[in-house]
Amino acid sequence: MEVLKIATAGSVDDGKSTLIGRLLYDTKSLTNDKLEAIEKASKQKGFDYLDFSFATDGLVAEREQGITIDVAHIYFSTQTKSYIIADTPGHVEYTRNMVTGASTSQAAIVLIDARKGVIEQTNRHFFINNLLRIKDVIVAVNKMDLVDFSEETYNAIKADFEALMDKRDYQDQTITFIPVSALKGDNVVHGSDKMPWYNGQTLLEHLELLDNKDIYNSGTPRFPVQYVVRPKTNEFHDFRGYAGKIYGGELSVGDDIVVLPSQTKSKIKEIYFYDQKYQTASRRSSVTITLENDINVSRGDMIVKENDLPTIDKQFTATICWMDSKALRAGEKYVLQHGVNKVLAKVDIVNHKINTDYSGVNTEANSLGMNDIASVSFKLNKPIFYDAFKSHRTNGSFILIDTQSNSTVGAGFIQK
């Protein structure tokens, strides 16, 4: 069964948690005890309706304040797909949380309160989805019940958002607008008879029809070696396989390959998944590969097609989302983890800080504070083999680790 990971984004009180709760309720994905807890909590709050936000806001502070603070992952399934929803906070103070939740998502839902329309935080939410190259973005205009299900209001919000789309740098993106009422359930799972002017799909119908081939960014295959398989049993005495996960494309038996960083050449001899052999392994497959030649391959090496080499270099420029209270400054050193590889990285230049509301850049910035996003150049103590993030999401991303605390302090997306 296909698995689709969805990131959500919305400003405070836009109804994001309610929308997710409604999805769970209408797809009958809530357990009886969870439903009873929602009913009880709603009555205690004096509501005459079920407050589905209680299905997702797990922290006490979230329930008390009615906001999302941490990233929560919610799981549910239909007959055709399994879904993972990354419920991310929308406030500017938690930008780092939103980046974390959205970085591995294939689709996104951006909520807009129909009463407020497109606001500054909407710009930020769309900017991050654009930055992370999320291909399918659903703009859910929520709380339509509070504007009398007005087509005029919906069209005005749609026009404002379309003007925002003109500012993006990533054009290979599908934007779908859906008017919804998460509280009442209109156009979430079931269609609405209150908006006869809308002839499109419901939110769930749109998600059900998404084709993974369309929403995964295309790219050349990259196979980081996670483990060298040497059983040393009588049956497999001479077996030498390389286990890992394929990102970005397909690998097939007979493909001419290069092992990085040694740049040794060989051919793929066999592809295994457990005890099954395959002729071709598709993207996101976890497999074991054997090669025609008995060459030196270790954990951290990367197998690529001979005619599709990544960049091999000791320096690059990347967009950084800073996640630590201690500022990033030029000259500072961090451990840079790219896939399974770790290298020492020095901040060469903070090129400019990026305003996430599409208002431009700050070229005078020389440091980054928590939640800042900026263009930063790095120098490494040894080469890594990478792609630009815009062409390969997995091989173009990395994290920064503080050398003293061992904490993850930044996420990076390679520009060049």
N, C-alpha and C positions, 0 to 999 in steps of 0.2 A: 504493500500500500504506500502511495506517495505521502511524503511528509512535507508540509509547507510551514515555514517559520515566518511569522508576521510581527512587525514592530508597530506599536501604536504610539501616537503623539497627540497631545492636546493640552491646552492651557488649563489652569486651575478652574474647576467647576464646569468644564465643557461636557462632562458626562462620559469620560472615557471608560472608567471602571464600570459604570452602569451599562455601557454598550457591551463590554465583554461579558458581564454577568447575564445580560439578555441573550447573548449568543449561547451561553452555556445552558440557560434555562429553556430556551426554545428548541434546542437540539437534544434536550433531556440528558444533559451531561452532568447535572448536579446530583450528588448523592442525597439520599433522604435526610441524613443528619445535617448536611450543609443547607438544604432547603429549609429545614426546621429552624436552624440557627438564623437564617436570613429573615424568616417570618417573625421570630422572637425579637431580633434586633430592631426590625422595622417598627414593631408595636411599641417597643421601649422608647424609640425616638418619636413616637406619636404620629407616624406616617400612616395614611390610609391606603398605601400601596406597598409593594415589595421593593425595597431598596437593594437592587442587585449589586451595588458597589461593594456590599459586604462580602460578595463572593470572591473579590480580588484583593481588596485592601487588607493585607495580613498584619501589618504593624499596628500596634495600639495607637501610635501617633497619627497614622494614616486614617484610622477610623474616627479618631477624635476631631481631627482637623478637616476631614473630608478631602484630603489630597493624596496623591501618590508620591512617595519619597524614594523607595528602593525599586529596583527592577525585579518584577515577579514573572515567572514563567508559568503559563496556564496551558493545560493540555486538554484537548477534546478531539473526538473523532466523529466522522459521518460514515456512511456506507462506502464512500469513494476515497476519502482522504483522512489523514491524521494532521492535526494542527498544533503548532506551538505558538502561543501568543506571548511576545515579550511586552509586558505592560510597563512602559517606561514613563518616568516623571517628565512633565513638560516645562517646569519652571526653569528659568535661566540658571538658578543655583545648582541644578542637577543636570546640566548639559552633559557632563561626563557620563552620567548614568544612561542618558538617552543614547549617546554614541556607543556605549558598551552593548546595550540591548539591540540596537539596530545594525551593528557591524556584521552580524552573521545572518541577517534576515533577507528573505528573497522578495518580500512584499511589505507594504506599509499602509497603515490607516492613519490619516491626518484628520483629526476632529476639529470642526469649527462650530461654535455656538451661533445659531441662526440669529440671535438677538444682537450679537456683537460683531459678526462678520469677520473679515480678515484683519487681524491685529498684528502687532510687532512680533509676538511669540509665534504666530503662524508662519511668518517669514523665517524665523529661526528653525522651526520644525521642518519646513520644506528645504531649507538650506542643508540641514544635516542629512536628509534623505538624498539630496542631490550629491552631496559630498561623498556619501557612502555608496553611490551608484546603485541605488535600489530601483529596479526596473519598473515595477508595477506599484503605483501609488493611488490609493483610494481616498478621495476627499469626501468625508462623510459630514454633511451639513446637518448637525444634530439639533434637537429641541425644536423641530418644526411645529410641534404641537403648541409651542408658546408664541408662535407668530402666525397662528391660524392657518398653518400649512400653505403659506403664501408662495405662489409661483414667482411673483415679482421679487420677493425677498431672496429666494433661492437663486434666481437668475442674476441678481445684483452681486451676490457673493461669488458666484461662479465667474462673472466677468472680472471681479477684483483679483481672484486667484489666477485667472488666465493672464492677467497683466504681470503678476509675479513670476509666472512661468517663463516669460520673455527674458528674465534676468539670469536664468540658470545657464551653466556651462555644459551640462550633461543633457543632451537632447534625446538620447535613445531611451526614452522613458514614456510609459503609458500612464496617463492621468485619467481617472474615472471619477465622476461626480455622482454622489447618491444622496438624496434627501432622506433623513431618517428621524425617527423619534425613538431613542433607546429606551426611554421610560415606558412608552406605550407599545413598543415593538414594531412600529411601522417601518417596513423596508429593511429590517435587520435580517430575520430569517424568512418571515412571511411578508407578502406584498401588502400594500395599503390601499384601502378604498377612499381614503381621505385626500389623496393626491392623484386624481385621475389624469392630471396634466403630465405626470411622470410615467414614461413607458419603458424605462430601463429595468435592469436586474436588481434584485435585492442584494444586500451585502454578501450574504452567504452564497447566493447563486453565482455572483461574480467570482468569489474565492474558489468555488467548486469547479468552475470552468477554466481556471488558470492552468496553463500547460507549463510544467517545469522547464521544458525546452525553451520556452519563450522568456522566462523570468530569470534563469541563470545567465550571468554574463558569459558570453562565449570567450573562449581563450584556448591557448595551446596547452597540451597536457603537461603537468608537472607532478612528479612522483617522488616526494621526500621519503627517504628510507628511514623507517622507524625502528626496524629490528632485523638483524641478520639471522635467518632460520637455519640451524645446523642440528638436526635431530640426532645424528650419530648412532642410529639404530641399525640393526642388521639389514632391515628392509630399505632404509634410506641412508646408508652409510656415507655415500658421496653427495648427498643432497645439499645444495647451497641455494637458498632462496632469500629474497628481499621483500619484507613485508611493509606495507604502508597504505596510504589512501591516495587515489588519483584525483587531482584537482584540475579543472579547466577544460578537459577534453578526453579523448579515448586513447587507449594503447592496445595494440593487437600483436599477436604472435607474428614474428617476422619483421617487425618494425626495426629500423636502424636507430640505435640510441647512443647517447653520450652520457657518461657518468661525470658529474661535477662534484668537486672542483678539479679532479685529476684529468678530465677531458679524455678519458679512455673510451674507445668505441667498442660496441658490440651489437648483438641482435637479441631480441626477446625470443626465448626458446619456448617457455610455457607460462601460462597464467593460471593460478590456483585460487579457488575460494573454498577453504577447508579441503575436502578431498575431491572436489569437482574441478575439472579442467574447463577453461573457456578460451575461445578464439580471440575474443575482444572483451576488454573491461571498460565500462563507461565511466564518466566522471562521477566522483563521490563514491566509487567502489573501493572497499577495503580488500586488498588482494595480496597474494604473494607471487612475485615474478622471479623466474629463473632466466639466466642469460646463456648464450651460446659459448662464451669464453669464461674461463675460470679467472676472473679479474678481481682486484681488490676493491670491494665496496663496503662502506661502513655506515653505521647510524649517523644521520646528519647529511650524508651525500644525497644528491638529487639525480634522478634518471629522467632525461628529456629526449625528445626526438632529435635526430641529428640535424635536421633542417629548421628546427624551432628553438634555438638557444636563447636563454634569458641574458640579461646584462650581467656581466661579472665585473664588480668594481669595489673599491674601498671608500667611495664617497657618493653621496646622493643628496637630493633635496626632497623633503616630505612635508605633508600637512600634519601637524601635531595637535592632538587634543590633550591638554595638560590636566592631570587628575590629582595632583598633590598640593598640599598647603605650602610646601617649600618651593620657591620659584625656580623655574628653569632659566639658566643664564648662559651666555656664550662662555665657552671654556670648560663648562662642567662635563663630567664623564659619567656615563651610564652603561649598564649592560643592555645591549640590544638583542632581543630574542626574535629571530626571523625563522618561523617554522620550528624545527627542533634545534637549530643552530643558535649559539650565543657568541657574540663578539663584543669587544669593548668599543664604545662609541663616544666621540667627543663632539659637543655642540660647537660647530664652527661659526655660524652666523644665524641670528634671528632675523630673517629677511623682512618680514612684516607680520603684523597681527591682523587677522581677518575678522571683520564685523559680520556676525552671523545674521544680521537683518538685511543683508544686501546693500548696506550703505557705503561699502568700500573697504579700504585697508588702512592701517596705521603703520607707516614706514619708520616711525621714530621709536617704536618699541624695541627694547633690548632684553626684555625678560618676559616670562609667561607666568601668570597666576592661575590658580585653580579654575577650571572650566574655560580657559582661554583656548582659542584655536588660531594657529599661526603657521606660516611657512618657515621651515628651519632647515639649514644645511648641516650635514654631519660628515665627519671623517672617522673611518673605522680602522682598527688595528690589523684586520685581515679582510680579504674580499668576501662578499656574499653574492649569491646568484639570485637576482630579483627581476621582477617586471614592474612596469608602472601600474599603479592601482586601477587606473581607468581601463586597462586591458586585462588585468588578472587580479581579482579581489583578494584571493588567498596569498599568492606569491608577491603581492604588492603591499602587504600590511605587516606590521610588527608591533611589539610592545617595548617600552623602556622600563628598566628595573633599577631602582636605587642600589648602588653598590654597598651601602652600609646597612640599610634597613631591610633590603631584599624585597621591598614593596614594589608593586607595579605602579608607576607614576605617570605614564603617558601611553597613548595609542597613536600609531603613525601610519600614514598612507602615502606611499612613495609617489612623487610626481615625476621624477626623471633621475 
